Amino acid sequence: MAHVQLAVDAVVVDETTQFSLAELCRACQADSARLVALVDEGVLEPAGQRPDEWRFSGAALQRARAALRLSRDLDLNPSGTALVIDLLAEIAALRAKLHRAGLA
């Protein structure tokens, strides 16, 4: 039987973790133009006025990775990615509401 080695690249972050644009690019393995496009579409909401001042929360890392994965897997442009991310968030909120009401 052949043995397969699997490497896992993991980053542990919490809500207090802050990323610069360059750090987020490295963590997501994406170029800055793709992340700036996600900011322009409202998918990511950094603190700061200019890209060199931007700071992203730990939650932005998960959101950025999900958006980049959707963009790649579904061949979406930034506005399509933003729409899908918004719809997925709305579905999650509705499911949580149903769960709290004991209907799910």
HELIX and SHEET records of a PDB file:
HELIX    1   1 LEU A   21  CYS A   28  1                                   8    
HELIX    2   2 SER A   32  ASP A   40  1                                   9    
HELIX    3   3 GLY A   58  LEU A   74  1                                  17    
HELIX    4   4 PRO A   78  ARG A  100  1                                  23    
SHEET    1   A 2 GLN A  18  PHE A  19  0                                        
SHEET    2   A 2 PHE A  56  SER A  57 -1                                        
END                                                                             
